[in-house]
Amino acid sequence: MIGLWDWFINLSDINKIAFGGLFLTGLGMACAGIYFLFKSFSKNKTHDLIKSTPEEVAIKLASSSNDNRDRLLDATQSLQSKDEEIRALEDVVEGLRELEKHDETAELAQEAEREFVAGNSDKAKEIFRKIAEYKLIKSKETDAKAQVEKIESAQAYRRLGALAFRNDTQEALEAYQNSVELDPNNANGWNQLGHLLSILGQLSDASKAYNEVLKIGESTSDIKLKAVAYSHLGIIRQIKGDLDGGEAFYLKALKINKELGFKDGIAGNYYHLGVIHKIKGDLDGAEAFYIKALKIDKKIGCKASMAADYGSLGVIRKTKGDLDGAGAFYLKAFEINKELGCKEGMAVDYANLGVILTIQGDLDGAEILYLKALEINKEFGRKEGMAADYGNLGAIRQAQGDYVAAEYFCLKALEIDKELCCKEGMAIRYGHLGTIRQTQGDCVAAEYFCRKALETDKELGRKEGMAIQYCRLGLIRQIQGDFDGAEELLIESLGLYKEVGVPTMIEQVQGFLSNLFSK
């Protein structure tokens, strides 16, 4: 099979920038996720788990989850969210063990816990559903204890929501909504509701829930709670493409976490600030934040976050053209995720290593890795990962000259990105569709898609993406004979690449400008 580099050298100028630009951006966002997952456990360990503390059980349950719920974009995954999920499951176990102390509920609660840690939460859900409904009825029977009964009902609904969150988002949503209605001053209820609404793509409602958390933090002078709210509000702003707004919230959270000396929170804020700077095209700034996060994560021994840090540093190295450095970071991330049994993290690593193989010309090897990543992402219902995998498979098909299949995969990716409101992903897919159409000689459609990509990148303030689209549009103008227009667009692209700091692309665009009027 022809090597990718040989194939690349024989391309026209516009196809070179099209294909090269595609791989500069295609997986950048995929590695940005923070994962906090541990080795899964087998059912034959049930006896040991019953002897474990509620926290130990919760951690293992969170890591073993094999549900099909949709997740947020990798770029917005929060270690804090995973910690909060673990605490919610810990509360479930504590609730069951409290019931085990009473003769009338001991046997039923023990059986529910055994089945829960073995992977079946039906009996535990039924227990908390009945408690919630019973306490709600009791609250209407007497005024003296009405408020206490409501709070206990809300607690049972939160526990039911935590259980249902793993496999039935609608049941979880109803439970969390009931909990905040009964106990509107409980921050955990609003926080859990916000996470679920985010996952369901209901970002405006999620933002309202997190703002309730913020109000409770302000009214109780709980600054740690305020930091939690700021972090999640930053994620919502980032998803919506408001990078400045997202950064402002992360900085507010960072200030509080520094005051509290809360290292986990500081590392998470540094990481997300790195994501913001990466999207904006400030590669050096992003790298500095990722290194700060990595330093703290190493100190506190948080391996899962270290894997995410290494992966994101690999993306920076790849974008700067340092494939050896990128590959080294990706392998470090993969080794940690494999050690932790973190399949979701491994999927990101497979995809990133696939990009390296693609650039090196091993299309068959890259395709194997992309398919491995896709298999895992489908297993976990990780739509943002699936979108990236479909996009990469489309790039492979384009390199092989199968443009019909390339467009098919790209459209599948775009459909998911739209569903998730992932503007960065949408920009990448529009640009990819533009290259596919241009390669087929359809310059009108190519320009349409590239301009849609440029419009989205401008909205995000994503300089790297803007540089790619200006260059693509410039080369389209050159094909159409508009050399002055081509020069203007290429100069715009060159300036942006210099700001971002991508030497390989600076050299390439300078070459296009030098050859512009000689052809």
C-alpha positions in Angstrom: 0.0 0.0 0.0 1.2 3.5 -0.8 2.6 5.4 2.2 0.7 8.4 3.3 3.7 10.6 3.0 4.2 9.6 -0.6 0.5 10.1 -1.3 0.6 13.5 0.5 3.6 14.7 -1.5 1.8 14.0 -4.8 -1.3 16.0 -3.9 -2.1 19.4 -5.2 -1.5 22.3 -2.9 -5.1 22.6 -1.8 -5.4 18.9 -1.0 -2.2 19.1 1.0 -3.6 21.8 3.2 -7.0 20.1 3.3 -5.6 16.7 4.5 -2.9 18.2 6.8 -5.4 20.6 8.4 -7.8 17.8 9.0 -5.3 15.9 11.2 -4.2 18.9 13.0 -7.7 19.4 14.4 -9.4 16.0 14.2 -8.6 14.6 17.6 -7.6 17.7 19.6 -10.8 17.8 21.6 -11.0 14.1 22.0 -8.2 13.9 24.5 -9.4 16.7 26.7 -11.6 14.5 28.9 -10.9 13.9 32.6 -11.6 10.4 33.7 -11.8 9.0 37.2 -12.4 5.3 36.7 -11.0 2.3 38.4 -10.5 -1.4 37.7 -13.8 -3.2 37.3 -14.7 -6.0 39.7 -16.2 -9.4 39.2 -19.3 -10.8 40.9 -17.3 -13.3 42.9 -16.0 -10.3 44.9 -19.4 -9.5 46.3 -18.6 -10.9 49.8 -15.5 -8.7 50.0 -17.5 -5.6 48.9 -20.1 -6.1 51.6 -17.3 -5.9 54.2 -15.9 -2.7 52.5 -16.7 0.8 53.6 -19.5 2.7 51.8 -16.9 4.8 50.1 -15.0 1.8 48.8 -18.2 0.2 47.5 -19.2 3.5 45.8 -15.8 3.9 44.1 -16.0 0.3 42.7 -19.6 0.7 41.6 -18.8 4.0 39.8 -15.9 2.4 38.0 -17.8 -0.7 37.0 -20.7 1.1 35.5 -21.4 -0.2 32.0 -24.5 1.8 31.3 -25.6 3.4 28.1 -26.2 6.9 29.3 -25.0 9.6 27.1 -22.1 11.6 28.4 -20.8 15.2 28.0 -18.1 16.1 25.5 -14.7 14.8 26.4 -13.6 18.4 26.6 -16.1 19.0 29.4 -15.7 15.9 31.5 -15.1 16.8 35.1 -13.3 14.8 37.8 -15.4 16.7 40.2 -18.6 15.3 38.6 -17.2 11.7 39.0 -16.3 12.4 42.6 -19.8 13.7 43.2 -21.3 10.5 41.6 -19.1 8.4 43.9 -20.4 10.4 46.9 -24.0 9.9 45.8 -23.5 6.1 45.5 -21.7 6.2 48.9 -24.9 7.8 50.3 -27.0 5.0 48.8 -24.8 2.3 50.5 -25.0 4.3 53.8 -28.8 4.4 53.4 -29.0 0.7 52.9 -26.8 0.0 55.9 -28.8 2.2 58.1 -31.9 0.1 57.2 -29.9 -3.0 58.0 -29.7 -1.9 61.6 -33.5 -2.3 62.1 -35.0 -5.8 62.4 -38.0 -5.1 60.2 -35.9 -3.9 57.3 -32.5 -5.7 57.9 -33.0 -8.8 55.7 -34.5 -6.9 52.8 -31.8 -4.2 52.9 -29.0 -6.7 53.1 -30.3 -8.6 50.1 -30.7 -5.3 48.2 -27.0 -4.4 48.9 -25.8 -7.8 47.8 -27.6 -7.5 44.5 -26.6 -3.9 44.1 -22.8 -4.6 44.4 -23.4 -7.5 42.0 -24.8 -5.2 39.4 -28.6 -5.3 40.0 -30.0 -2.2 41.6 -33.7 -3.1 41.2 -34.3 -4.0 44.9 -32.4 -1.0 46.2 -34.4 1.3 43.9 -37.7 -0.3 45.1 -36.7 0.3 48.7 -36.0 4.0 48.2 -38.9 4.5 46.0 -41.3 3.1 48.7 -39.6 5.2 51.4 -39.8 8.4 49.3 -43.5 7.8 48.6 -44.3 6.8 52.2 -42.5 9.8 53.7 -44.3 12.1 51.2 -47.7 10.8 52.2 -46.8 11.1 55.9 -45.8 14.8 55.3 -49.3 15.5 54.3 -50.9 13.8 57.3 -49.3 15.9 60.0 -48.1 19.5 60.3 -45.8 18.9 63.2 -43.3 16.7 61.3 -44.3 17.7 57.7 -40.9 19.4 57.0 -38.9 16.5 58.4 -40.9 14.0 56.4 -40.4 16.1 53.2 -36.6 16.2 53.8 -36.5 12.4 54.3 -38.6 11.9 51.2 -36.2 14.1 49.2 -33.2 12.1 50.5 -34.8 8.9 49.4 -35.5 10.4 46.0 -31.9 11.5 45.7 -30.8 8.0 46.5 -33.2 6.6 43.9 -31.9 9.1 41.4 -28.3 8.0 42.0 -29.3 4.4 41.4 -31.4 5.2 38.3 -28.6 7.5 36.9 -26.6 4.4 36.0 -29.2 3.0 33.5 -32.4 4.9 33.3 -32.0 8.7 32.9 -35.7 9.4 32.7 -36.3 7.7 36.1 -33.3 9.6 37.5 -34.6 12.9 36.2 -38.0 12.4 37.8 -36.4 11.4 41.1 -34.0 14.4 41.2 -36.8 16.8 40.2 -38.9 15.5 43.1 -36.0 15.8 45.5 -35.4 19.5 44.7 -39.1 20.3 44.9 -39.3 18.7 48.4 -36.0 20.0 49.7 -35.0 23.1 47.6 -32.2 24.1 50.0 -30.2 20.9 49.5 -27.3 21.6 47.2 -26.6 17.9 46.4 -30.0 17.6 44.9 -29.6 20.5 42.6 -26.0 19.4 41.7 -27.1 15.9 40.8 -30.0 17.3 38.7 -27.5 19.7 36.9 -25.2 16.8 36.0 -28.1 14.8 34.5 -29.5 17.7 32.6 -26.1 18.4 31.2 -25.8 14.8 30.0 -29.2 15.0 28.4 -28.1 18.1 26.5 -30.5 20.4 28.4 -27.8 23.0 29.1 -30.0 25.9 30.0 -31.9 23.9 32.6 -28.5 22.5 33.9 -27.2 26.1 34.2 -30.3 27.0 36.3 -29.7 24.0 38.6 -26.0 25.0 39.1 -27.1 28.5 39.8 -29.3 27.2 42.6 -26.2 25.5 44.0 -24.4 28.8 43.8 -27.3 30.6 45.6 -27.2 28.0 48.4 -23.4 28.4 48.7 -23.8 32.2 48.9 -26.6 32.1 51.5 -24.7 29.7 53.7 -21.3 31.3 53.1 -20.1 27.9 51.9 -17.2 28.9 49.6 -16.3 25.4 48.7 -19.9 24.9 47.4 -19.5 28.1 45.4 -16.3 26.7 43.8 -18.2 23.6 42.8 -20.9 25.7 41.2 -18.5 28.0 39.4 -16.6 24.9 37.9 -19.8 23.4 36.5 -21.1 26.7 35.2 -17.8 27.1 33.4 -18.3 23.7 31.8 -21.7 24.8 30.5 -20.4 28.0 29.1 -17.6 26.1 27.4 -20.0 23.7 25.8 -22.0 26.6 24.5 -19.0 28.1 22.9 -18.7 31.0 25.4 -15.0 30.5 26.1 -14.5 33.8 27.9 -17.4 33.1 30.1 -16.2 29.6 30.8 -12.7 30.9 31.6 -14.1 33.5 34.0 -16.0 30.9 36.0 -12.9 28.6 36.1 -10.8 31.4 37.4 -13.4 32.2 40.2 -13.3 28.5 41.2 -9.5 28.4 41.1 -9.3 31.4 43.4 -11.5 29.7 46.0 -9.8 26.3 45.7 -6.4 28.0 46.2 -7.7 29.8 49.3 -9.0 26.4 50.7 -5.9 24.6 49.6 -8.1 22.1 47.8 -5.6 20.5 45.5 -8.0 18.3 43.5 -10.1 21.3 42.7 -7.0 23.4 41.7 -5.7 20.7 39.4 -9.2 20.4 37.8 -9.4 24.1 37.2 -5.9 24.3 35.7 -6.9 21.5 33.4 -10.1 23.1 32.2 -8.2 26.4 31.7 -5.8 24.5 29.5 -8.7 23.2 27.4 -10.0 26.8 27.0 -6.6 28.0 25.9 -6.2 25.1 23.5 -9.4 25.9 21.8 -8.4 29.5 21.5 -5.2 28.5 19.9 -2.9 29.5 22.7 -0.9 26.3 22.6 1.9 27.5 25.0 -0.7 28.7 27.5 -2.6 25.5 27.3 0.6 23.4 27.7 1.5 25.5 30.8 -1.8 24.8 32.5 -1.7 21.1 31.6 1.8 20.8 33.2 0.5 22.6 36.3 -2.4 20.1 36.6 0.0 17.2 36.0 2.4 18.4 38.7 -0.5 18.5 41.3 -2.0 15.2 40.1 1.4 13.4 40.5 1.8 14.9 44.0 -1.7 13.7 45.2 -1.4 10.4 43.3 -4.4 10.8 41.1 -3.5 8.5 38.2 -6.7 8.9 36.2 -6.2 12.7 36.0 -2.5 12.1 35.2 -3.6 10.1 32.2 -5.8 12.9 31.0 -3.0 15.4 31.5 -0.6 13.2 29.5 -3.1 12.8 26.7 -3.8 16.5 26.5 0.0 17.3 26.4 0.2 14.8 23.6 -2.4 16.8 21.6 -0.3 20.0 22.1 2.8 18.2 20.9 1.0 16.8 17.9 -0.5 20.2 16.9 3.1 21.6 17.1 4.3 18.9 14.8 6.3 16.9 17.4 5.0 13.4 16.6 7.6 11.6 18.7 6.7 13.8 21.8 3.0 13.3 21.1 3.3 9.5 20.8 5.3 9.4 24.1 2.6 11.2 26.0 -0.2 9.2 24.4 1.6 6.0 25.5 2.0 7.2 29.0 -1.8 7.9 29.1 -2.6 4.5 27.7 -0.4 2.7 30.2 -2.2 4.4 33.1 -5.6 3.8 31.7 -4.8 0.2 31.0 -3.5 -0.2 34.6 -6.7 1.3 35.9 -8.9 -0.7 33.6 -10.3 2.6 32.3 -11.8 1.6 29.0 -13.1 5.1 28.2 -9.7 6.5 28.7 -8.2 3.8 26.5 -10.6 4.7 23.8 -9.3 8.2 23.7 -5.7 6.9 23.7 -6.5 4.4 20.8 -7.8 7.3 18.7 -4.9 9.6 19.4 -2.4 6.9 18.6 -4.4 6.2 15.5 -3.8 9.7 14.4 -0.1 9.3 14.8 -0.1 6.1 12.7 -2.2 7.9 10.1 0.3 10.7 9.7 3.1 8.2 9.5 1.3 6.4 6.7 0.1 3.3 8.4 -3.6 3.6 7.4 -4.4 -0.1 8.2 -2.9 0.2 11.7 -4.7 3.5 12.3 -8.0 2.0 11.2 -7.6 -0.9 13.7 -7.1 1.6 16.5 -10.0 3.8 15.4 -12.3 0.7 15.4 -11.1 -0.3 18.8 -11.9 3.2 20.1 -15.3 3.1 18.4 -16.2 -0.3 19.9 -15.5 1.0 23.4 -17.3 4.3 22.8 -20.4 2.5 21.6 -20.2 0.1 24.6 -20.3 3.1 27.0 -22.6 5.3 24.9 -20.0 8.0 24.6 -21.4 9.9 21.7 -18.7 12.6 21.6 -16.0 9.8 21.3 -18.1 8.1 18.6 -18.2 11.4 16.6 -14.4 11.7 16.7 -14.0 8.0 15.7 -16.4 8.4 12.8 -14.5 11.5 11.7 -11.2 9.7 11.8 -12.5 6.7 9.8 -13.8 9.3 7.3 -10.3 10.7 7.0 -8.9 7.2 6.4 -11.5 6.6 3.6 -10.6 10.0 2.1 -6.9 9.1 2.0 -7.8 5.8 0.3 -9.9 7.7 -2.4 -13.2 6.4 -1.2 -15.0 9.7 -1.1 -18.5 8.3 -0.7 -17.6 6.4 2.4 -15.5 9.4 3.7 -18.6 11.7 3.4 -20.8 9.0 5.0 -18.6 8.8 8.1 -18.2 12.6 8.3 -22.0 13.1 8.2 -22.5 10.5 10.9 -20.0 12.5 13.0 -21.7 15.8 12.3 -25.1 14.4 13.2 -23.8 13.5 16.7 -22.0 16.8 17.1 -25.2 18.7 16.3 -27.1 16.5 18.8 -24.5 17.3 21.5 -24.3 21.0 20.5 -20.6 20.5 20.1 -19.6 23.5 18.1 -15.9 22.6 17.9 -16.8 19.2 16.5 -19.2 20.8 14.0 -16.5 23.1 12.8 -14.1 20.2 12.2 -16.8 18.2 10.4 -17.8 21.1 8.1 -14.1 21.6 7.2 -13.7 17.9 6.5 -16.8 17.9 4.2 -15.2 20.9 2.4 -12.1 19.0 1.7 -14.0 16.0 0.5 -16.1 18.1 -1.9 -13.0 20.0 -3.1 -11.1 16.8 -3.8 -14.0 15.8 -6.0 -13.8 19.1 -7.9 -16.9 20.7 -6.4 -15.4 24.1 -5.4 -18.8 25.7 -4.8 -19.8 23.1 -2.1 -16.3 23.1 -0.8 -16.4 26.8 -0.2 -19.8 26.6 1.4 -18.7 24.0 4.0 -15.4 25.8 4.7 -17.2 29.0 5.3 -19.6 27.3 7.7 -16.5 25.9 9.5 -14.9 29.4 9.6 -18.1 31.0 10.9 -18.2 28.5 13.8 -14.5 28.8 14.5 -14.8 32.6 14.7 -17.8 32.2 17.1 -15.5 30.0 19.3 -12.5 32.2 18.9 -10.7 29.1 17.7 -7.6 30.5 16.0 -6.2 27.2 14.8 -9.5 26.3 13.0 -9.7 29.8 11.5 -6.2 29.5 10.1 -7.0 26.2 8.5 -10.2 27.5 6.9 -8.6 30.7 5.6 -5.9 28.6 4.0 -8.5 26.2 2.4 -10.5 29.1 1.1 -7.4 30.8 -0.2 -6.5 27.7 -2.2 -10.0 27.4 -3.5 -9.8 31.0 -4.7 -6.5 30.1 -6.4 -8.2 27.2 -8.3 -10.9 29.6 -9.4 -8.3 32.0 -10.7 -8.9 34.7 -8.1 -5.2 35.2 -7.1 -5.7 38.5 -5.3 -8.4 37.0 -3.2 -6.3 33.9 -2.6 -3.4 36.0 -1.4 -5.5 37.9 1.1 -6.9 34.7 2.6 -3.5 33.0 2.8 -2.0 36.0 4.5 -4.8 35.9 7.1 -4.1 32.2 7.6 -0.4 32.8 8.0 -0.9 35.5 10.7 -3.1 33.2 12.7 -0.7 30.2 12.4 2.1 32.5 13.7 -0.1 33.5 16.7 -0.9 29.9 17.5 2.7 28.7 16.9 2.5 25.8 14.4 5.9 25.9 12.6 5.0 23.2 10.0 1.9 25.0 8.9 3.6 28.4 8.9 6.2 27.0 6.5 3.6 25.4 4.3 1.4 28.5 4.0 4.5 30.6 3.2 5.2 28.1 0.4 1.7 28.6 -1.0 2.1 32.3 -1.0 5.5 32.1 -2.7 4.1 29.9 -5.4 0.8 31.8 -5.8 1.7 34.0 -8.7 4.2 31.7 -10.3 1.6 29.2 -11.5 
